[in-house]
Amino acid sequence: MEDSKLDNFIICKKCHTLHRKIKLHHGTKALCQQCNTLLYRHHQNFIDRLLALSLVEFIALIIAFSFTIIKININGIYRGLDFSSIFYTIFHNHYYIVGIIVLFFIFIFPIVILLSLILALILMKLKRFKYLVKRLLILIAKLSHWSMIDIFLLSILVAMVKLFDYAQLEFSVAFIALILVILLDIFTLKRVSFSDMWEEYENIYRKSDSKR
Amino acid sequence: MICGKSMRIYTENQIVKDSLIRCPICEAINIDNGGEIVCRRCKEKIHDYKSISFHKTVAFLITAMILYIPANLYPILLTKKFGVVHENTILGGIMHLWEAGSYPVALIILFASVFVPILKFIFIIYLLVSTKYSLKSSKVDRHKLFYITEVIGSWSMVDVFVVAILSVLIHFSIVEIIPGRGATAFALMVFFTMLSAISFDIRLIKERY
């Protein structure tokens, strides 16, 4: 079968049922007939919208990484939680393996994914550096399994419930920024499927290649 | 068929062939030649030879299962109170939370730290066994099972993150929380189960190995 013919089909990521692609109307989405999983959706201003949301998410992520997330007060003694203190404490206690795993899962991978996405979208908008964009999209797909910032937020909530009886808790700006990151992530990488992104990539560079 | 704002599209039963495979990176459809496949769109290697993928998955799974033993036997958390050290294992911590009346948190930790890893072991073993022997389950069910295994994979890290957070916040002269040896084993166990799921070749679901 030729490549162009294969492009007319899509396989559901959940149940692996093969579907023929159809053109969607504005605001509609295609669901798997077998398991109702989202296959693809109709996007308007795909790159502009995704780029705007990603930039806001990036700013929120920088705030979340830079400031105190929560403060606790036990009998007048304050302790604050921020990202640097987490890595410092783990490495200070000589748990290097845990430290490296946590460092990559909640700090390096989320920021690399987001930076790669922003750079890829800017380059796609400029219709330049096809190979670099391809490498960035591959990097995003490969790292997306390993970014655990959402699980980290759940862990903060679990830790807060554990401390509730012994200490007074105060939310700081980074906590709100972290919630914003998770919410925006739902609208960016969780909402947009990789097939949508790759199709946009192919459309953009096919047009620019044919113009040359 | 249109339902609300969603549109269902029909399956292509006439062309459903086991020779078509989805690239996990760019989701392009490729033709399976039975051996090592390079995606036609992103040019990334989709899968190794089936036997290599099978053995990789088994190796990572065995490593994870071995690490699960020290992760549960060694303390994941040490509490230093007035110089006296109390050790808490995962199960001990859950029981402590349950006795203290924090039922939702106890259930979250029980689900994330005990059930999720065990379920993942069972699912991956089942998928590997089903490639060797024909079991009474459809291909669709096995694909769904694999999808669930991939999705729930990272949720086990909750306990490791909670330990890290508590060790930062509870750091006073009279009381201090520090991570235990179990935390290292547990974090590595999660890492290897995720590697095991990622290295599993979905083509093995389609046929008997």
Contacts between the chains, C-beta under 8 A, distances in Angstrom:
chain1	res1	chain2	res2	distance
A	1	B	31	6.5
A	3	B	40	5.7
A	6	B	20	7.7
A	6	B	28	7.2
A	6	B	29	4.7
A	6	B	30	7.4
A	6	B	31	7.5
A	6	B	40	7.4
A	7	B	28	7.5
A	7	B	29	7.7
A	9	B	12	6.7
A	9	B	15	7.7
A	9	B	20	7.4
A	9	B	29	5.2
A	10	B	27	7.2
A	10	B	29	7.2
A	11	B	20	7.0
A	11	B	21	7.8
A	11	B	22	3.9
A	11	B	27	7.5
A	11	B	29	6.0
A	13	B	22	7.1
A	13	B	27	7.2
A	13	B	147	6.8
A	14	B	143	6.9
A	14	B	144	5.9
A	14	B	147	4.6
A	15	B	140	4.7
A	15	B	143	5.0
A	15	B	144	5.6
A	15	B	147	7.7
A	16	B	22	6.8
A	16	B	139	7.4
A	16	B	140	7.4
A	16	B	143	4.4
A	16	B	202	7.0
A	16	B	205	7.8
A	17	B	11	5.4
A	17	B	16	7.6
A	17	B	140	7.0
A	18	B	11	6.4
A	18	B	12	5.2
A	18	B	15	6.8
A	18	B	16	5.0
A	18	B	20	6.3
A	18	B	29	7.8
A	19	B	9	5.2
A	19	B	10	7.2
A	19	B	11	5.7
A	19	B	12	6.4
A	20	B	9	6.7
A	20	B	10	7.0
A	20	B	12	4.9
A	21	B	9	7.3
A	22	B	7	7.5
A	22	B	9	5.3
A	24	B	7	6.3
A	25	B	7	7.6
A	27	B	5	5.8
A	28	B	2	7.7
A	28	B	5	5.8
A	28	B	6	6.6
A	28	B	7	4.9
A	29	B	5	7.1
A	29	B	6	5.4
A	29	B	7	6.8
A	30	B	6	7.8
A	30	B	7	5.7
A	30	B	8	7.5
A	30	B	9	5.2
A	31	B	6	5.3
A	31	B	7	7.2
A	31	B	8	5.4
A	31	B	9	7.8
A	33	B	8	5.3
A	33	B	9	6.8
A	33	B	10	6.3
A	33	B	11	5.3
A	34	B	11	6.9
A	34	B	140	6.2
A	35	B	140	7.7
A	35	B	144	6.8
A	39	B	9	7.3
A	70	B	169	7.7
A	72	B	169	5.3
A	74	B	172	7.1
A	77	B	172	6.4
A	79	B	168	7.4
A	79	B	169	5.1
A	79	B	170	7.6
A	79	B	171	6.4
A	79	B	172	7.6
A	81	B	165	6.1
A	81	B	168	5.2
A	81	B	169	5.6
A	85	B	168	4.8
A	86	B	164	5.2
A	86	B	165	6.9
A	86	B	168	5.5
A	89	B	164	7.2
A	89	B	167	5.1
A	89	B	168	4.8
A	89	B	171	7.0
A	90	B	164	5.8
A	90	B	167	7.2
A	90	B	179	6.6
A	93	B	167	7.0
A	93	B	178	5.2
A	93	B	179	6.0
A	95	B	179	5.1
A	95	B	183	6.4
A	95	B	184	6.1
A	97	B	184	5.0
A	97	B	187	6.6
A	97	B	188	6.5
A	98	B	160	6.5
A	98	B	164	7.3
A	98	B	179	6.2
A	98	B	183	5.2
A	98	B	184	5.3
A	98	B	187	5.0
A	101	B	160	7.5
A	101	B	187	4.7
A	101	B	188	7.6
A	101	B	191	6.3
A	102	B	160	6.9
A	102	B	161	7.0
A	102	B	164	5.8
A	102	B	187	7.5
A	105	B	154	7.9
A	105	B	157	6.7
A	106	B	161	7.3
A	134	B	42	6.6
A	137	B	25	8.0
A	137	B	26	7.1
A	137	B	42	7.4
A	138	B	25	5.6
A	138	B	26	7.6
A	138	B	42	5.7
A	138	B	44	5.8
A	141	B	24	7.4
A	141	B	25	4.4
A	141	B	26	7.0
A	142	B	25	6.9
A	145	B	150	7.3
A	145	B	153	7.4
A	145	B	154	7.4
A	145	B	194	6.7
A	145	B	198	6.5
A	146	B	154	7.7
A	146	B	194	7.5
A	148	B	154	5.2
A	148	B	157	5.6
A	148	B	161	7.8
A	151	B	154	5.8
A	151	B	155	6.2
A	151	B	157	5.4
A	151	B	158	5.9
A	151	B	161	6.6
A	152	B	161	5.3
A	154	B	108	7.7
A	154	B	158	6.0
A	155	B	157	7.8
A	155	B	158	5.1
A	155	B	161	3.4
A	155	B	162	4.8
A	155	B	164	8.0
A	155	B	165	6.0
A	156	B	161	7.9
A	156	B	165	6.1
A	158	B	105	5.5
A	158	B	108	5.9
A	158	B	109	7.0
A	158	B	158	6.4
A	158	B	162	5.2
A	159	B	162	5.1
A	159	B	165	4.3
A	159	B	166	5.6
A	159	B	169	7.1
A	161	B	102	6.0
A	161	B	104	7.3
A	161	B	105	4.7
A	162	B	97	7.3
A	162	B	102	7.0
A	162	B	105	6.4
A	162	B	162	7.4
A	162	B	166	7.0
A	163	B	166	7.7
A	163	B	169	6.7
A	163	B	170	7.8
A	165	B	100	7.6
A	167	B	169	7.9
A	193	B	27	6.8
A	194	B	25	7.2
A	194	B	26	6.0
A	194	B	27	5.1
A	195	B	26	7.2
A	195	B	27	3.8
A	195	B	28	7.6
A	198	B	26	4.3
A	198	B	27	6.7
A	198	B	28	6.9
A	198	B	41	6.4
A	198	B	42	7.3
A	202	B	41	7.5
